[in-house]
Amino acid sequence: MYDTLLVIFLNEAAFIQDLTDFVTVYITTIFLRCAIVSVIAALIVLLLRATILKRTVFLKGAIWSLFFLVPFFGRLRIYFEGMKQSIKICLPFFLCQEIAISCPWVRIFYFSVIFLLLIYRCHTYLRMKKLLRNTSYTVLCGEKVCITEMDVSPCAIGLLYPRIVIPRVMTEKLSEEQLKTVILHEKTHIRLGHLWIFFAWEIFASILWINPMLMLMEKRLRSDMEQICDRVTIQQSGYEPEEYGKLILKSSIWFRPNTNGLPAMLTGEGVFREIKERFEKIRDYSPYDRRKVAAGVAVFIAALSLAFVFIRYESHVKYEILPDVVVGDEYGRTYADYDVAAQNGAFLRTDDGIMIDAKKLREILPEDFPRNRYVYFYYDIVMKIPGIGGGGEVGWLEDVPETGIYPLTVSERTPKSCFALWVMKVI
């Protein structure tokens, strides 16, 4: 009975540990399930990029939007219902929950790696920001940009307040028309939301680090976004594709590939071999119809929205108050669970509060159960997903007469337990 149910009845002594266990078990279960789904999504994206979408630009970039759905796959009902029907494909998802509950060291290790990866990302960004601290603002080609003495490719940095960074050597060696194109390229990255996409991907890959494919695919994501940016820039600038390609090549030759490891807020290209495909797309450039692209984006958004609605419909609600009533004693023994006590009439909900029918309760308890022993009732348990819940109400009877109806003494919630219950419902 309740052998895999993580039921947390918080008390003052075990408050922090109980709440931490609940939160980490639940989140680890969700993250591990999403990691499994992300493997499937990654294989689909890689397959489509290498086959039917290989020669496209906008569609190849749009297919990455599949990953926006991955975080919502952690609560699907089929994981639990499929196991009841012996559907073997659901076993890995069910095991995620069992591992999270029974192996605390797995939870500790998983969150430790997430923490270290996020610290590394943050450190890398702060290091680059520190290196760019000595940049000087100037107006270049009618745009406010930062000029740096560093030998880095032009890039855009920042999320809320993005800025364009241009190395001084480029301002001295490029013509005004070329500088306008370089600045337009970086502005396009900002306008299309690529900085936010890269930032979200880094957080996503760090949280689901157990799927290493996500980190390995980051360069492909950047490459696809660069190709989109190139096509938009060429069309908006009126620049000849051949001249635009020469400009990109010139920038690659000037600067060493020293942008590896920079955070997602940076969009500079530095690795020469990775822009081979980029040059091919520039060479094959042909004007695109903005209305068709906008229509395609609308179709993708509509498809994602429908998929999101379907996933939410097939998922468990955020939390559910179970009708179960657990009957036990101070020694931790359980005499009834699920809705047995409510079904046989021992546990009654009335306008005056919870009432206990002693005669019906005696039918549940062992025949030799002492009259003066406390009987505890745990009810209104909050279930997040099947197998993980807690935060229920606690009440008791000080003794169990043979007959009669008696009010249940209910434990008053402390501020800590109220906070814990709020956390359980919110996460």
N, C-alpha and C positions, 0 to 999 in steps of 0.2 A: 504494500500500500504506500503510494507516494514514494516509491523507491528511487525515482529519478527526479522528483519534484524538489526544487530548491525553494523551500518555504522559509522566509526570513521573518521572524517575529522579533522586532528590534526592542532592545532594552538598553538601559543606561550603560551597563558594563561593556556590552559588546557592540555599541553603536557604530563606531568607526569601522571595525572589522566587518560587521554584517553588511553595512551599506557599501563598503568597498567591494566585498565579495559579490554582492548582487550586481552592482554596476559593471564590474570587470567581466563577470560571467556572461551577462547579457550582451555587452558590446563585443566581447571576443567572439561569441557565437555569431553575431551578425556580420562582423568583419570577415571571419573565416568563410562563411557562406558566400559573401560577396566576392571574396578572392577566388573561389571556385568558379563562380559565374564569370569573373573577369578573364579567366583562362579561355573560356569558350568565346567570349567577345573578342579577345585578342586574336585567336585563331581565325575567326570570321573576318576581322579587319585585314589581317595579313593576307588571307586568301584572296579577298576582293581586290586589294591593292595590287597584288601580283598577277591578277587575271583580267577580269572584265573592266576594271577601273584603272588599269595601268596607264592608259593613254589619256585619261581625263585629268582635269585639275580641280574643278569645283566639287565634282562628285566624290573624288578621292579624299578631299578635305572634309566633306560633309559626313562621310561614313564614320569618322571618329566620334560623331555625336552619339553613337551607340553606347559609349561608355558613360554617358549621363544617366542611363537607366540602371547601371550596375548597382549603385548604392541602395536601390529600392528593392533588391531581390532577397534581402536577408530575412524577411518576415512572411514569405509565401506559405500558405496553408498546406500546399502539396507536400512539403517536407515531412510534416507530421502525419498527414492523412495517407501519403504514399507508403510510409512505413507500416501503417495499419493494414494496408492492402498488399504488403510484401512486394512493393515496386523497388527493385534493387537499385535503380538509378538514384533513388532518394537517400540511400544509405550514407554516402559521404556527407551530405548535409546534416543528417541526423547525428553522425559521429562528431561533427563540429561541436554540437551542444554537449554531448557526453564528455568529450575531452575538456571542454571549458569548465564543466562542473567538477569533474573528478581530478583534474591536474592543475593545481594552483601555480606550479612552476611554469606551465605553458603560458598562462596569462601574464605572469611576471616577465617572462622572456619576450613575449610578443609586444607588450607595451614598452618595454625597455628599448627594443630595436626601433620602434616608432619614435620614441623620444630622441634617441641618438640621431636618427635620420633627419628629423625636423631641426635639431640643434645644428647639424652639419649644414643643412640648407640655409638656415638663418645666418650662420657664421660666414658662409660663402658670400651671401648677399651683402652683409655688413662689411666684409673685407673689400668687396668691389666698391661699395659706396664710399668707404674711407679713401680708396685710391682715387676716386673721382671727386673728392672733396675740394681739391685745388683747381677745379675747372672754373672757367670764367664765362659768365653769361654775355651773350652778344646777339645782335640782330643780324641774321644772315639770310639773304634772299627773302626778306620780309617776315622771317620766322625767328622766334626767340629760341636759341640753342645754346648748349654748353660746349665750349671748346676745351679740349684736353691735350696735354703734351704727351700723353701715353700713346703707344703704338697699338691701338685697338681698332677694330672695324667699327664703322658707325653703328650705333645701337640706340634703342629706346629703353629707358629704365624707369621703374616706378609704377605704381598701380593707381592710387588716388590722384597723384599729381605727377603724371609721367613727364619726362624730359628727354630730349633728343641730345645725344652726345656725338660730337664730330671731332676727330683728331685734327690738330692744327695743320699737319702736313697736307691733308686733303684740301683745306681752305686755300693753301698756297699753290697747289698743283692742278686743281680742277677748275674748269671754267664755271661761270655763274650758272649756265644751263645745266651742267652736270651736277653742281651742288643742289640746285632746285630738285633734280630728280632723286638724289640721295635723300634729301630731307622729306620729299613726298613719299618715298618708300617707307621711311620710319613712321611718318604720320599715318600711313595706311595700316601699319601694324597696330598702332594705337586705336585707330578708328574701327578696325574690324574686331577689336577685342582680343587680339592674340596674346597680349601680356597677361590678361586674366585667364585665358585658356592654358597658357604654360604654367602659370602659378597654380591653378586648380589641378593640373596634371601632376605636378610635383607633390602636392599634398596627397592626392589620390594614390600615387605610386608609393609614397612613404607609408601610408596607412595600410595598404594592401601589399606590403613588401614581400609577403610570403609567395607572391606571384612575381618572380624576377622579370618576367616578360615585359611588365609595365615600364620598368626602368630602361630596359633595352630598347623599347619602342619609342622612347622620348625623342631620339634623333630623327626617327621617321616622321613623327608628328611635326617637329620643327621644319623638316624638309617640305612636307606637304603645305604647311602654312606659308612658307617662303614662296612656293610656287604660286599660290593664290595671290600673295602680295605682289609678286613680279607681274603677273598678268594684269592686275588692277592698276598698278603703277604705270605700266607701259601704255595702257589705254587712256588713262587720265592725263598723262604727261605729253602724249603724242610723240614720244621718243621712238626712234626706229629700234626694233628688236636687236638688230646687229650691234648698234651703238650701245644699247643698254647692256647687252652681254659683255661687251668690251669693258664697260664701266665696272661691272661686277668682277670681272677677271682682274682688272687693274687693282681693285681694292684687295682682292685675295692675294695678289703678288706682293703688294706693299707691306702687308702685315702678316706676321707669323700667326699660326693657329693657336693663339694664347687665350682664347675665350672658352676653352673646355672647362667645364665645372662651374661656369657662372650660373647664377640662379635663373629662374624662369622669367624674371622681369627683363632679361636681356635678350635681344633678338639678333645680335651680330652673327654673321656666318664667318667661319674661319678655316674649316677643314676642306682642303681643295678637292679631295676625291668625292666628297659628299655633294658637290655642286655640279657633278657631271650631268646627272639627270636634270638638274635645274637648268643648265645651259640648253639641253635638248628641248625642254619645254619652251624656253625663250626663243629658240630657233624656230620652233613650230607654231609660234604665236599667231593667232588670228583673232580679229576683233570679236567680242562676244556681245550678245544682246542682253542688256541689263534687265529688261523685263522678264526674259526667260530665266535668268539667274535668280531674280527676286521670286518668280513663280516656283522655281525649284526649292528655294529656301522655305517658302511657305508650305510646300508639300512635305518637306522633311520635318518642319515644326509640327504640322498637323499629325504626321505619322508618329512622331515621338510623343505627342500629347495623348494620342489614342493608346499607344503602348503603355504610357505612364498610368492612364486611367485603368487599363486592364490589370496591370500589376497591382495597383492599389486595391482594386476590387477583389483580387485573388489573394490578398494578404490579410493577416490578422489585424484587427483594430489596434490602435495605439496601446490600449490596455483594456482589460475586461474584469469586472467584479464577479468573481466566481460564486455560484450558489452553494458551494461546498461548505460543509461544517465538519471540522475535525474535533473529535472527542478524545481526550486523553487525561492523564493524571500528572502529578508533579514529578514522577519518575521517568517521564518521557514515553510511557507506553501509550499506544494508540488503540482505541476500541472501536472507532467508527470514523469513516472519512467519506469523501464525495458528498452525496445528499441523503445518506442513510438516516441521519438524525432528523432531518426535515421531513423526509418521506413517512417515517413512522409516527410523526407527531410529537417527538420529544422536544424539538426545537421550534418554538413558536414566535413569530413576529407579530406583535400587536401594537396598537396605538400607544400603549403604556410602556413599550420597550420590549426587550427580549424576555420571553417567559419559558420556563422549562417544566415539562410534564414529568414528574418524578417516576410515575408508573411506567411510562413509555421509555424513559431513560434506563430503568432497571432491565428492560428487555434487551438493551444494547450491551450493558455492562455484564461482566461475569457474575455468576450467581453468588460467589463468595466475596464480592466487592464490599469492603467495610463501609458502614454508613458515615463515619466521621472522616473519610478521606476526601480531599479536594478533587473535584472534577473540573477540568478546564475545557473551554470551548473556543476554537479558533475559527473565525468566519470572516466574510467579506474580504477574502484574499484577492489581491491585485495580481492578475496574470498578464505578463507581457506577451509571452508566447508559450505554447504548451511545454511544461517542464520547468519554466522559470517564472517565479512569482513571489509574492510576499507582502508584508505590510498590512496583514489583516488585523481585525479587532480581536481582543482577548477578553474573555469573561469567565467566571467560575461560580460554582456552588461550594459552600464550605462543607456540606454534608448532603447525602442523598436519602431522603425518607422513602418509605415504600410507596406512598401515594401523595397526590397533591400537586398544585401548580405554583411554582416559586419564581420570583424575578431573578434574572441573571445579574450578578455584580460585574459591571464592565470596567475594565481598567481605563483610566483617563489618559489621553495622549499627552505626552510632554512636547515641548517645542521641537526637540530633536527628532522625535518620532514623526511629528507632523512634517518636518522638513524632509525626512527620509521618504515619507509617503509621496510628497510632492515630487521629489527626484524620480521616484519609480514611475510616476505617471508621465513625467515630462520627457525622459530620455527615450 
